[in-house]
Amino acid sequence: MTEHFKRRERMSIRRCKSFVVYPLSNFPLGEVAEVVCISSLDLKLRLKSIGVIEGTLLEVVYQDPTGERMVIKINETRIALDKDILKHVLVRPLKTSYETLRELVRLDHLTGLLTRQFAENLLKRELANPPYCLVLADIDNFKKFNDTFGHQAGDQVLKEVAQIVKNNLRKTDLAVRWGGEEFAIFLKNTSIELGRSIAERIRKAVANHVVWWQGKALKVTLSLGVCGSPPVRPLEVILEITDKALYQAKNSGKNLVSVCEG
């Protein structure tokens, strides 16, 4: 990826091991980066004309659907550049207060799962791409962990259950801390049969796991409701259908998977 840069620039890249080199055109939407150097004279002049120098933060805010142009934001100014020009921009990831804030909004601080606030918009878009399954999962008798062993024990239960959920999902799936001790799981490109199987795998993994807290073994179980792809409906309606399946699992004895195809 360094073939666009002069020998002096390549040497500086090798000397600074912390640099990670990317063509900006390959950056995912919304990624934030720091410009390390620019090898294209035309691009340098263009950026300089609007007051941009090396080290300025760039944010990819929009990629043309044709893939030929990309809009980047430099401070509060937006400019469009051809992707072949962007090959001359050397950048590295930069974790800023902006990134930290974005992560706080995106990820639940305790479990590392997506937050409900962030995930709801994702889910609304994903509903247009069946087949899928939505799963709602709830830790059985969670209140007893808080009441008997304290809230720190409850937090530990949440963290370990969340990790089990993540370990049993594919990279394309979404895991969300939906609220309190409840989780939402979105399974992309998934039939109802496969959705039931994944939910059952998660249930068994939680039931077979022991949370150790101050020398005590805490047994945890999970109830799950699964909804297959219904006819096109708003997210709120699909959540209501899935919640009914979860309620059925709870009422049937807990530590169960219940399926409702909507």
Backbone as JSON, one array per atom type, in Angstrom:
{
  "sequence": "MTEHFKRRERMSIRRCKSFVVYPLSNFPLGEVAEVVCISSLDLKLRLKSIGVIEGTLLEVVYQDPTGERMVIKINETRIALDKDILKHVLVRPLKTSYETLRELVRLDHLTGLLTRQFAENLLKRELANPPYCLVLADIDNFKKFNDTFGHQAGDQVLKEVAQIVKNNLRKTDLAVRWGGEEFAIFLKNTSIELGRSIAERIRKAVANHVVWWQGKALKVTLSLGVCGSPPVRPLEVILEITDKALYQAKNSGKNLVSVCEG",
  "N": [[0.82, -1.21, 0.0], [2.17, 1.12, 0.04], [3.18, 2.03, -2.34], [2.62, 4.41, -3.57], [4.1, 6.37, -2.41], [6.98, 8.43, -1.79], [10.52, 7.52, -1.43], [11.62, 8.6, 0.96], [9.32, 8.99, 2.47], [8.4, 6.38, 2.73], [10.43, 5.31, 4.28], [10.02, 6.71, 6.66], [7.62, 5.65, 7.42], [8.32, 3.0, 7.97], [10.03, 3.38, 10.13], [8.37, 4.34, 12.1], [6.65, 2.39, 13.93], [4.09, 2.37, 14.87], [2.38, 3.29, 12.99], [-0.36, 2.57, 10.91], [-1.1, 1.68, 7.71], [-3.4, 2.79, 5.36], [-5.26, 3.07, 2.33], [-7.38, 5.81, 1.95], [-9.72, 5.38, 0.62], [-10.45, 2.84, 1.26], [-11.45, 2.94, 3.78], [-13.89, 2.24, 6.27], [-17.28, 3.48, 6.35], [-17.66, 6.46, 8.15], [-15.34, 6.2, 9.61], [-12.62, 7.52, 11.5], [-9.6, 9.29, 10.97], [-6.08, 10.15, 10.96], [-4.23, 12.32, 8.94], [-1.18, 11.4, 7.73], [0.82, 11.78, 5.75], [0.89, 13.29, 2.48], [1.16, 12.45, -0.85], [0.5, 13.38, -3.33], [0.88, 16.15, -5.34], [-1.09, 17.79, -6.48], [-3.28, 17.22, -4.85], [-2.29, 18.09, -2.41], [-2.11, 20.85, -2.87], [-4.78, 21.44, -3.29], [-5.96, 20.8, -0.81], [-4.5, 22.52, 0.8], [-5.44, 24.95, -0.05], [-7.82, 25.22, 1.27], [-7.05, 25.43, 3.8], [-5.99, 23.13, 4.98], [-3.67, 20.99, 6.51], [-1.01, 18.55, 6.94], [-1.8, 16.11, 9.38], [-4.28, 16.95, 10.04], [-7.6, 16.06, 11.02], [-9.53, 13.68, 9.28], [-12.69, 12.68, 8.13], [-14.52, 10.13, 6.73], [-17.5, 10.67, 5.27], [-19.37, 10.06, 3.39], [-19.91, 7.82, 0.75], [-19.98, 7.7, -2.69], [-22.52, 5.95, -4.42], [-21.74, 4.86, -6.87], [-19.16, 4.34, -6.46], [-17.04, 5.83, -7.34], [-16.42, 8.3, -6.31], [-15.74, 9.99, -3.22], [-16.9, 11.55, -0.31], [-15.3, 13.6, 1.99], [-14.89, 14.82, 5.31], [-13.39, 17.64, 6.58], [-12.48, 19.09, 9.37], [-15.04, 21.28, 9.58], [-15.61, 21.39, 6.94], [-16.68, 20.03, 3.86], [-15.55, 18.05, 1.21], [-15.45, 16.69, -2.09], [-13.71, 13.97, -3.46], [-11.93, 12.26, -6.03], [-11.58, 8.72, -6.12], [-9.16, 7.69, -7.06], [-7.4, 9.72, -6.53], [-7.48, 9.73, -3.8], [-5.91, 7.59, -3.19], [-3.45, 8.58, -2.77], [-3.31, 9.49, -0.23], [-2.01, 9.04, 2.88], [-2.92, 7.5, 5.82], [-3.6, 6.98, 9.32], [-5.28, 5.1, 11.87], [-6.89, 6.97, 14.43], [-7.53, 7.42, 17.72], [-9.74, 9.44, 19.15], [-11.29, 11.93, 21.27], [-13.71, 12.18, 20.08], [-14.06, 9.68, 18.87], [-14.08, 8.1, 21.17], [-16.39, 9.01, 22.42], [-18.25, 8.23, 20.5], [-18.03, 5.46, 20.72], [-19.0, 5.09, 23.3], [-21.67, 5.64, 22.93], [-22.33, 3.66, 21.16], [-21.58, 1.16, 22.27], [-22.43, -0.87, 25.06], [-21.28, -0.17, 28.26], [-20.84, -2.06, 30.25], [-21.26, -4.74, 29.29], [-20.19, -4.78, 26.74], [-21.72, -5.22, 24.54], [-23.81, -4.07, 21.78], [-25.55, -0.97, 22.27], [-29.01, -0.37, 23.02], [-30.03, 2.03, 22.03], [-28.28, 2.62, 19.9], [-28.58, 0.32, 18.34], [-31.24, 0.13, 17.49], [-31.72, 1.7, 15.18], [-30.09, 0.34, 13.35], [-31.39, -2.14, 13.26], [-33.88, -1.48, 12.18], [-33.18, -0.95, 9.55], [-32.18, -3.43, 8.77], [-34.41, -5.04, 8.73], [-35.48, -4.96, 6.25], [-34.29, -6.89, 4.8], [-34.92, -9.88, 4.52], [-34.18, -13.48, 4.65], [-34.45, -13.46, 8.25], [-33.86, -13.75, 11.78], [-35.18, -12.68, 14.87], [-34.22, -12.54, 18.19], [-35.15, -12.5, 21.56], [-33.76, -12.48, 24.72], [-33.72, -13.38, 28.15], [-32.34, -13.21, 31.38], [-32.97, -15.65, 33.72], [-34.64, -15.24, 36.82], [-33.06, -13.09, 37.67], [-33.04, -11.05, 39.55], [-32.56, -12.23, 42.01], [-29.83, -12.64, 42.16], [-28.8, -10.07, 42.46], [-30.11, -9.34, 44.85], [-29.29, -11.28, 46.7], [-26.48, -11.56, 46.52], [-25.5, -9.08, 45.9], [-25.11, -6.1, 43.84], [-22.78, -6.05, 42.35], [-22.22, -8.71, 41.91], [-24.41, -9.31, 40.31], [-23.73, -7.74, 38.1], [-21.47, -9.13, 37.23], [-22.6, -11.53, 36.43], [-24.12, -10.6, 34.25], [-22.05, -9.75, 32.51], [-20.7, -12.16, 31.95], [-22.69, -13.76, 30.8], [-23.28, -12.2, 28.55], [-20.86, -12.46, 27.19], [-20.91, -15.18, 26.58], [-23.09, -15.22, 24.83], [-22.02, -13.66, 22.7], [-19.91, -15.34, 21.95], [-21.22, -17.42, 20.73], [-22.3, -16.57, 18.4], [-22.36, -15.58, 14.9], [-20.13, -13.62, 12.82], [-21.67, -11.87, 11.38], [-23.94, -11.45, 12.83], [-25.94, -9.59, 15.23], [-25.6, -8.48, 18.54], [-27.24, -7.25, 21.35], [-27.5, -5.27, 24.26], [-30.45, -5.08, 25.55], [-31.87, -4.07, 27.66], [-31.57, -3.78, 31.14], [-31.53, -7.0, 32.32], [-31.99, -8.14, 29.89], [-31.49, -9.25, 26.54], [-31.11, -8.59, 23.05], [-30.97, -10.28, 19.98], [-29.96, -10.3, 16.7], [-30.24, -12.2, 13.9], [-28.84, -12.54, 10.9], [-29.79, -13.43, 7.55], [-31.1, -15.9, 8.11], [-32.96, -18.81, 8.67], [-36.04, -19.83, 10.31], [-35.69, -22.29, 11.48], [-32.9, -22.51, 11.76], [-32.52, -20.3, 13.37], [-33.82, -21.08, 15.72], [-32.12, -23.19, 16.42], [-29.68, -21.85, 16.93], [-30.45, -20.24, 19.08], [-31.04, -22.23, 20.94], [-28.53, -23.34, 21.26], [-27.2, -21.24, 22.53], [-28.72, -21.1, 24.87], [-28.12, -23.6, 26.09], [-25.36, -23.3, 26.45], [-25.22, -21.25, 28.34], [-26.59, -22.45, 30.48], [-24.84, -24.5, 31.11], [-22.73, -23.21, 32.13], [-20.81, -21.87, 34.82], [-20.91, -19.19, 37.01], [-18.52, -17.79, 38.95], [-18.45, -16.32, 42.09], [-16.95, -14.69, 44.59], [-16.05, -17.11, 45.71], [-18.35, -18.61, 45.54], [-20.5, -20.67, 43.6], [-22.47, -19.66, 41.03], [-25.37, -20.53, 39.46], [-26.74, -20.02, 36.34], [-29.49, -19.38, 34.19], [-31.17, -19.04, 31.01], [-33.91, -17.66, 29.3], [-35.44, -17.72, 26.1], [-36.97, -16.07, 23.34], [-37.98, -16.53, 20.01], [-38.34, -15.09, 16.83], [-39.3, -15.56, 13.52], [-38.84, -14.31, 10.1], [-41.42, -12.19, 9.62], [-44.26, -11.06, 7.62], [-43.68, -7.84, 6.05], [-43.25, -5.57, 8.55], [-43.37, -2.98, 11.09], [-40.54, -2.38, 13.3], [-41.35, -2.25, 15.97], [-43.64, -3.85, 16.06], [-42.64, -6.37, 15.4], [-40.93, -6.76, 17.55], [-42.82, -6.95, 19.56], [-44.1, -9.36, 18.89], [-41.96, -11.14, 19.21], [-41.45, -10.77, 21.9], [-43.7, -11.94, 23.01], [-43.18, -14.61, 22.5], [-40.96, -14.95, 24.15], [-42.18, -14.51, 26.62], [-43.81, -16.74, 26.71], [-41.87, -18.74, 26.95], [-40.89, -18.13, 29.48], [-43.17, -18.53, 31.06], [-43.55, -21.21, 30.75], [-41.8, -22.54, 32.33], [-39.21, -21.58, 32.28], [-35.68, -21.28, 31.3], [-35.83, -22.1, 28.66], [-36.44, -22.33, 25.07], [-38.61, -20.59, 23.03], [-40.64, -20.42, 20.14], [-42.04, -18.19, 17.81], [-43.52, -17.65, 14.81], [-44.71, -15.43, 13.9]],
  "CA": [[0.0, 0.0, 0.0], [3.02, 2.3, 0.11], [3.83, 2.28, -3.6], [2.34, 5.76, -4.01], [4.86, 7.31, -1.61], [8.4, 8.56, -2.07], [11.38, 6.71, -0.58], [11.74, 9.23, 2.28], [8.08, 8.75, 3.2], [8.34, 4.97, 3.07], [11.35, 5.1, 5.4], [9.41, 7.22, 7.88], [6.58, 4.69, 7.8], [8.96, 1.83, 8.58], [10.62, 3.75, 11.41], [7.3, 4.55, 13.08], [5.93, 1.12, 13.89], [2.7, 2.52, 15.28], [1.56, 3.68, 11.84], [-1.05, 1.56, 10.13], [-1.29, 2.37, 6.44], [-4.61, 2.47, 4.62], [-5.79, 4.06, 1.4], [-8.6, 6.33, 2.57], [-10.88, 4.83, -0.09], [-10.82, 1.56, 1.87], [-11.92, 3.13, 5.15], [-15.34, 2.07, 6.44], [-18.03, 4.71, 6.52], [-17.65, 7.04, 9.48], [-14.06, 6.01, 10.3], [-11.85, 8.75, 11.73], [-8.18, 9.02, 10.8], [-5.17, 11.28, 10.92], [-3.4, 12.34, 7.75], [0.24, 11.35, 8.06], [1.48, 12.53, 4.68], [0.17, 13.31, 1.21], [2.19, 12.41, -1.88], [0.04, 14.0, -4.57], [1.03, 17.61, -5.3], [-2.39, 18.4, -6.76], [-4.12, 17.08, -3.67], [-1.73, 18.98, -1.4], [-2.51, 22.23, -3.19], [-6.22, 21.57, -3.1], [-6.24, 20.84, 0.61], [-3.9, 23.73, 1.36], [-6.27, 26.1, -0.41], [-8.91, 25.37, 2.25], [-6.45, 25.5, 5.13], [-5.74, 21.81, 5.54], [-2.28, 20.56, 6.5], [-0.83, 17.2, 7.46], [-2.17, 15.98, 10.78], [-5.68, 17.32, 10.21], [-8.49, 14.91, 11.06], [-10.44, 13.47, 8.16], [-13.75, 11.7, 8.4], [-15.28, 9.73, 5.55], [-18.9, 10.83, 5.65], [-20.3, 9.57, 2.37], [-19.29, 7.24, -0.43], [-20.87, 7.69, -3.83], [-22.92, 4.57, -4.74], [-21.0, 4.37, -8.03], [-17.83, 3.96, -6.0], [-16.0, 6.62, -7.99], [-16.08, 9.49, -5.54], [-16.0, 9.89, -1.79], [-16.94, 12.85, 0.37], [-14.63, 13.58, 3.28], [-15.11, 16.03, 6.12], [-12.16, 18.16, 7.17], [-13.08, 20.01, 10.33], [-16.46, 21.4, 9.22], [-15.69, 21.54, 5.49], [-16.82, 18.77, 3.15], [-15.13, 18.12, -0.18], [-15.53, 15.42, -2.8], [-12.45, 13.63, -4.12], [-11.93, 11.01, -6.79], [-10.92, 7.67, -5.34], [-7.77, 7.49, -7.46], [-6.62, 10.73, -5.82], [-7.4, 9.35, -2.39], [-4.84, 6.61, -3.01], [-2.24, 9.31, -2.42], [-3.4, 9.96, 1.15], [-1.59, 8.04, 3.86], [-3.59, 7.82, 7.07], [-3.55, 5.97, 10.37], [-6.39, 5.26, 12.81], [-6.6, 7.87, 15.54], [-8.61, 7.36, 18.71], [-9.91, 10.78, 19.69], [-12.44, 12.06, 22.15], [-14.88, 11.94, 19.22], [-14.2, 8.23, 18.77], [-14.44, 7.58, 22.49], [-17.8, 9.34, 22.61], [-19.03, 7.39, 19.61], [-18.05, 4.12, 21.28], [-19.88, 5.09, 24.46], [-23.04, 5.6, 22.42], [-22.51, 2.42, 20.39], [-21.37, -0.05, 23.06], [-22.77, -0.87, 26.47], [-20.0, -0.15, 28.98], [-20.68, -3.24, 31.11], [-21.23, -6.01, 28.57], [-19.52, -4.68, 25.45], [-22.69, -5.41, 23.46], [-24.38, -2.83, 21.26], [-26.61, -0.37, 23.08], [-30.32, -0.35, 22.36], [-30.14, 3.3, 21.3], [-27.54, 2.5, 18.64], [-29.0, -0.85, 17.56], [-32.58, 0.25, 16.94], [-31.62, 2.18, 13.8], [-29.55, -0.75, 12.55], [-32.42, -3.17, 13.1], [-34.91, -1.0, 11.26], [-32.67, -1.12, 8.19], [-31.99, -4.85, 8.48], [-35.71, -5.71, 8.54], [-35.79, -4.96, 4.82], [-33.46, -7.92, 4.15], [-35.16, -11.23, 5.0], [-34.71, -13.98, 5.92], [-33.72, -13.15, 9.47], [-34.55, -14.09, 13.03], [-34.95, -11.82, 16.02], [-34.28, -13.3, 19.45], [-35.09, -11.78, 22.83], [-33.31, -13.4, 25.77], [-33.81, -12.78, 29.47], [-31.74, -14.03, 32.43], [-34.0, -16.1, 34.66], [-34.49, -14.93, 38.26], [-31.86, -12.25, 37.81], [-33.13, -10.22, 40.76], [-32.03, -12.94, 43.19], [-28.38, -12.44, 42.22], [-28.59, -8.75, 43.07], [-30.61, -9.3, 46.24], [-28.56, -12.22, 47.57], [-25.02, -11.4, 46.48], [-25.14, -7.7, 45.63], [-25.17, -5.67, 42.43], [-21.54, -6.41, 41.64], [-22.41, -10.09, 41.46], [-25.31, -9.22, 39.17], [-22.95, -7.23, 36.96], [-20.6, -10.21, 36.75], [-23.48, -12.45, 35.69], [-24.42, -9.96, 32.97], [-20.86, -9.76, 31.66], [-20.37, -13.51, 31.49], [-23.74, -14.19, 29.88], [-23.06, -11.45, 27.31], [-19.72, -13.07, 26.5], [-21.37, -16.46, 26.02], [-23.9, -14.87, 23.66], [-21.11, -13.27, 21.61], [-19.11, -16.5, 21.52], [-22.05, -18.37, 20.0], [-22.87, -15.9, 17.23], [-21.5, -15.38, 13.75], [-19.66, -12.24, 12.69], [-22.71, -11.05, 10.76], [-25.07, -11.28, 13.76], [-25.88, -8.43, 16.13], [-25.99, -8.76, 19.93], [-27.58, -5.96, 21.94], [-28.06, -5.24, 25.62], [-31.72, -4.42, 25.27], [-32.29, -3.36, 28.86], [-31.47, -4.59, 32.35], [-30.99, -8.34, 32.1], [-32.54, -8.63, 28.63], [-30.65, -9.1, 25.36], [-31.71, -8.8, 21.73], [-30.02, -10.88, 19.04], [-30.47, -10.27, 15.33], [-29.55, -13.22, 13.1], [-29.03, -12.23, 9.48], [-29.84, -14.53, 6.58], [-31.32, -17.06, 8.98], [-34.3, -19.4, 8.69], [-36.57, -20.02, 11.65], [-35.1, -23.52, 12.03], [-31.54, -22.19, 12.18], [-32.64, -19.38, 14.49], [-34.12, -21.9, 16.92], [-30.92, -23.94, 16.76], [-28.7, -20.93, 17.53], [-30.98, -19.87, 20.4], [-30.88, -23.4, 21.81], [-27.1, -23.45, 21.55], [-26.9, -20.22, 23.54], [-29.37, -21.51, 26.13], [-27.34, -24.69, 26.69], [-24.05, -22.79, 26.87], [-25.42, -20.51, 29.59], [-26.98, -23.41, 31.53], [-23.68, -25.33, 31.46], [-21.68, -22.32, 32.62], [-20.87, -21.48, 36.24], [-20.33, -17.89, 37.36], [-17.93, -17.84, 40.3], [-18.46, -15.03, 42.76], [-16.45, -14.76, 45.97], [-15.99, -18.51, 46.12], [-19.65, -19.27, 45.39], [-20.86, -21.02, 42.23], [-23.8, -19.16, 40.68], [-25.94, -21.16, 38.27], [-27.54, -19.05, 35.58], [-30.21, -19.9, 33.02], [-31.64, -18.01, 30.09], [-35.1, -17.95, 28.5], [-35.32, -17.03, 24.82], [-38.06, -16.07, 22.39], [-37.45, -16.41, 18.65], [-39.32, -14.72, 15.8], [-38.81, -15.62, 12.15], [-39.19, -13.15, 9.28], [-42.84, -12.08, 9.33], [-44.49, -10.07, 6.56], [-43.06, -6.55, 6.37], [-43.9, -4.88, 9.67], [-42.43, -2.11, 11.82], [-39.74, -3.03, 14.33], [-42.12, -2.32, 17.21], [-44.55, -4.99, 15.97], [-41.82, -7.59, 15.44], [-40.49, -6.9, 18.94], [-43.98, -7.41, 20.35], [-44.28, -10.79, 18.58], [-40.84, -11.86, 19.83], [-41.63, -10.7, 23.35], [-44.71, -12.94, 23.37], [-42.49, -15.9, 22.52], [-40.15, -14.95, 25.37], [-43.12, -14.65, 27.74], [-44.23, -18.14, 26.71], [-40.75, -19.52, 27.5], [-40.85, -17.86, 30.92], [-44.34, -19.12, 31.7], [-43.51, -22.67, 30.6], [-40.83, -23.12, 33.26], [-37.91, -20.9, 32.14], [-34.57, -22.06, 30.73], [-36.41, -22.7, 27.46], [-36.54, -21.54, 23.84], [-39.96, -20.62, 22.46], [-40.6, -19.85, 18.79], [-43.27, -17.67, 17.21], [-43.18, -17.24, 13.45], [-45.4, -14.18, 13.58]],
  "C": [[0.85, 1.26, 0.0], [3.62, 2.67, -1.23], [3.62, 3.7, -4.11], [3.24, 6.79, -3.33], [6.34, 7.28, -1.95], [9.22, 7.76, -1.06], [11.48, 7.28, 0.83], [10.5, 8.95, 3.11], [7.96, 7.29, 3.61], [9.25, 4.66, 4.25], [10.73, 5.57, 6.71], [8.31, 6.29, 8.36], [7.2, 3.51, 8.52], [9.53, 2.15, 9.96], [9.56, 3.89, 12.49], [6.39, 3.34, 13.07], [4.46, 1.25, 14.25], [1.8, 2.91, 14.12], [0.91, 2.45, 11.22], [-1.48, 2.24, 8.85], [-2.56, 1.87, 5.76], [-4.79, 3.49, 3.5], [-7.12, 4.53, 1.97], [-9.84, 5.74, 1.91], [-11.33, 3.49, 0.49], [-11.37, 1.71, 3.28], [-13.42, 2.9, 5.23], [-16.01, 3.41, 6.7], [-17.98, 5.19, 7.96], [-16.34, 6.87, 10.22], [-13.33, 7.35, 10.41], [-10.38, 8.42, 11.61], [-7.39, 10.3, 10.82], [-4.35, 11.2, 9.65], [-1.94, 12.37, 8.18], [1.05, 12.08, 7.0], [0.66, 12.39, 3.41], [1.22, 13.39, 0.11], [1.78, 13.1, -3.17], [0.11, 15.52, -4.45], [-0.31, 18.29, -5.52], [-3.29, 18.35, -5.53], [-3.62, 17.99, -2.55], [-2.19, 20.41, -1.62], [-3.99, 22.44, -2.93], [-6.58, 21.67, -1.63], [-5.68, 22.1, 1.25], [-4.76, 24.95, 1.1], [-7.43, 26.29, 0.55], [-8.36, 25.24, 3.67], [-6.15, 24.18, 5.78], [-4.26, 21.48, 5.43], [-2.19, 19.15, 7.03], [-1.15, 17.17, 8.95], [-3.6, 16.39, 11.05], [-6.55, 16.06, 10.22], [-9.38, 14.88, 9.83], [-11.5, 12.48, 8.58], [-14.46, 11.41, 7.1], [-16.76, 9.79, 5.92], [-19.87, 10.27, 4.61], [-19.51, 8.98, 1.22], [-20.32, 7.16, -1.53], [-21.23, 6.24, -4.17], [-22.18, 4.0, -5.95], [-19.6, 3.94, -7.65], [-16.71, 4.79, -6.58], [-15.56, 7.82, -7.17], [-16.43, 9.27, -4.07], [-15.98, 11.29, -1.2], [-16.22, 12.7, 1.7], [-14.89, 14.88, 4.0], [-13.8, 16.41, 6.77], [-12.57, 19.31, 8.07], [-14.56, 20.12, 9.97], [-16.66, 21.54, 7.72], [-15.79, 20.17, 4.83], [-16.37, 18.97, 1.7], [-15.24, 16.73, -0.78], [-14.22, 15.19, -3.55], [-12.63, 12.35, -4.91], [-11.14, 9.96, -6.02], [-9.48, 7.45, -5.76], [-6.86, 8.53, -6.83], [-6.44, 10.32, -4.36], [-6.34, 8.27, -2.14], [-3.54, 7.28, -2.57], [-2.28, 9.84, -0.99], [-3.01, 8.81, 2.08], [-2.18, 8.42, 5.2], [-3.32, 6.71, 8.08], [-4.75, 6.17, 11.27], [-5.98, 6.16, 13.97], [-7.77, 7.84, 16.5], [-8.68, 8.72, 19.39], [-11.07, 10.79, 20.67], [-13.73, 11.84, 21.37], [-15.14, 10.44, 19.13], [-14.66, 7.62, 20.08], [-15.92, 7.82, 22.76], [-18.68, 8.45, 21.75], [-19.12, 5.97, 20.15], [-18.97, 4.03, 22.49], [-21.34, 5.0, 24.04], [-23.33, 4.24, 21.79], [-22.46, 1.18, 21.26], [-21.77, 0.14, 24.51], [-21.49, -1.04, 27.28], [-19.77, -1.41, 29.8], [-20.44, -4.51, 30.31], [-20.42, -5.97, 27.27], [-20.43, -4.96, 24.27], [-23.13, -4.05, 22.93], [-25.42, -2.29, 22.23], [-27.92, -0.41, 22.3], [-30.47, 0.9, 21.51], [-29.46, 3.2, 19.94], [-28.15, 1.43, 17.74], [-30.36, -0.66, 16.9], [-32.56, 0.73, 15.49], [-31.07, 1.1, 12.87], [-30.63, -1.79, 12.25], [-33.49, -2.74, 12.12], [-34.47, -1.15, 9.81], [-32.59, -2.6, 7.82], [-33.31, -5.58, 8.22], [-36.1, -5.78, 7.07], [-35.06, -6.08, 4.08], [-33.72, -9.31, 4.74], [-34.35, -12.24, 4.16], [-33.83, -13.6, 7.1], [-34.5, -13.73, 10.65], [-34.2, -13.05, 14.08], [-35.15, -12.66, 17.27], [-34.25, -12.32, 20.61], [-34.76, -12.8, 23.91], [-33.31, -12.68, 27.11], [-33.21, -13.74, 30.5], [-32.81, -14.37, 33.47], [-33.63, -15.73, 36.1], [-33.27, -14.04, 38.54], [-31.86, -11.45, 39.11], [-32.5, -10.9, 41.97], [-30.52, -12.78, 43.3], [-28.05, -11.1, 42.86], [-28.96, -8.74, 44.54], [-29.76, -10.14, 47.18], [-27.07, -11.91, 47.65], [-24.56, -9.97, 46.2], [-25.08, -7.39, 44.14], [-23.9, -5.98, 41.66], [-21.6, -7.84, 41.13], [-23.34, -10.12, 40.24], [-24.6, -8.72, 37.92], [-22.06, -8.32, 36.36], [-21.4, -11.23, 35.95], [-23.78, -11.88, 34.31], [-23.24, -10.04, 32.01], [-20.57, -11.15, 31.1], [-21.42, -14.07, 30.55], [-23.58, -13.49, 28.53], [-21.92, -12.06, 26.51], [-20.1, -14.4, 25.87], [-22.22, -16.21, 24.77], [-23.0, -14.54, 22.48], [-20.34, -14.47, 21.06], [-19.9, -17.48, 20.66], [-22.74, -17.74, 18.79], [-21.85, -15.83, 16.1], [-21.11, -13.91, 13.65], [-20.74, -11.32, 12.14], [-23.88, -10.76, 11.7], [-24.85, -10.08, 14.67], [-26.35, -8.85, 17.52], [-26.12, -7.43, 20.66], [-27.97, -6.16, 23.41], [-29.33, -4.4, 25.52], [-32.22, -3.63, 26.47], [-32.22, -4.25, 30.07], [-30.79, -5.92, 32.07], [-31.49, -8.96, 30.8], [-31.61, -8.3, 27.47], [-31.49, -9.28, 24.1], [-30.62, -9.32, 20.81], [-30.65, -10.87, 17.66], [-29.61, -11.19, 14.48], [-29.84, -12.98, 11.63], [-29.05, -13.51, 8.65], [-30.06, -15.87, 7.28], [-32.77, -17.53, 8.92], [-34.75, -19.57, 10.13], [-35.96, -21.27, 12.3], [-33.68, -23.25, 12.54], [-31.56, -21.24, 13.37], [-32.93, -20.1, 15.79], [-32.87, -22.64, 17.38], [-29.87, -23.06, 17.44], [-29.15, -20.52, 18.93], [-30.8, -21.02, 21.39], [-29.42, -23.6, 22.2], [-26.68, -22.45, 22.63], [-27.48, -20.62, 24.89], [-28.54, -22.59, 26.84], [-25.99, -24.19, 27.21], [-24.14, -22.03, 28.18], [-25.72, -21.48, 30.73], [-25.79, -24.25, 32.0], [-22.54, -24.51, 32.06], [-21.89, -22.01, 34.11], [-20.2, -20.13, 36.41], [-19.81, -17.98, 38.79], [-17.88, -16.45, 40.89], [-18.1, -15.2, 44.23], [-16.53, -16.18, 46.53], [-17.28, -19.27, 45.99], [-19.94, -19.5, 43.9], [-22.3, -20.57, 41.96], [-24.26, -19.83, 39.39], [-26.92, -20.2, 37.61], [-28.25, -19.76, 34.44], [-30.81, -18.74, 32.24], [-32.9, -18.52, 29.4], [-35.04, -17.12, 27.23], [-36.58, -17.16, 23.99], [-37.52, -15.78, 21.01], [-38.59, -16.07, 17.69], [-38.66, -14.82, 14.44], [-39.26, -14.41, 11.36], [-40.68, -13.12, 9.0], [-43.03, -11.23, 8.08], [-43.96, -8.72, 7.01], [-43.88, -5.81, 7.42], [-42.9, -3.98, 10.35], [-41.69, -2.9, 12.89], [-40.54, -3.22, 15.6], [-43.03, -3.55, 17.22], [-43.78, -6.3, 16.07], [-41.3, -7.83, 16.86], [-41.62, -7.43, 19.82], [-44.22, -8.9, 20.14], [-43.2, -11.62, 19.29], [-40.98, -11.88, 21.34], [-42.68, -11.7, 23.83], [-44.09, -14.33, 23.43], [-41.62, -16.03, 23.77], [-41.03, -15.17, 26.6], [-43.59, -16.1, 27.86], [-43.13, -19.03, 27.3], [-40.66, -19.34, 29.01], [-41.98, -18.59, 31.64], [-44.34, -20.65, 31.65], [-42.45, -23.32, 31.47], [-39.45, -22.51, 33.21], [-36.84, -21.86, 31.61], [-35.04, -22.81, 29.48], [-36.28, -21.75, 26.27], [-37.95, -21.7, 23.3], [-39.94, -19.87, 21.14], [-41.98, -19.37, 18.38], [-42.91, -17.13, 15.85], [-43.94, -16.0, 13.01], [-46.63, -14.4, 12.75]]
}
